């Protein structure tokens, strides 16, 4: 008989404190200054591959004019962002923008690309496998899960290693472990991954 698992471990709200910085500690420090108003620049642009944490950082920086996935903006939204950047530069405001490429490579209006390059531009560096392993252990512990090292190693060599994917897998493992009343082991991981693919 399967036990139905309740959603007992909702993910924490994104903050700068629960972001896994890896090689991005300088960026996180600048974002703290940027958010508190102690940073001279009006524009901060962050770019990186999907799953690198850009959305987490933008959600963590509440109170700022923030635009995620800038590469997807239509013409009207590009004009809005261009105007917001100009206004921020004149009034001392702050604009935080994230995208998937450096400003010069974005599929945007030339004047907007140049505005994004005016500020501080950061490439969000991906986590190493060691940093991902530390994250997996900490997140499992936060949920009250016991995850053996062989499971962590297996996940880092057999699935996509971006944090959103790893969190989704932990969700599935947590649910499967509770429903089946089984500890998290490699056989359970293989079953859960097969269920996720179906």
Secondary structure, 3 states (H helix, E strand, C coil): CCCCCCCCCCCCCCCCCCCCCHHHHHHHHHHHHHHHCCCCCCEEEEECCCCCCHHHHHHHCCCCEEECCHHHCCHHHHHHHHHHHHHHHHHCCCEEEEECCCHHHCCCCHHHHHHHHHCEEEECCCCCHHHHHHHHHHHHHHHCCCECHHHHHHHHHHCCCCHHHHHHHHHHHHHHHHHHCCCECHHHHHHHHHHHHC
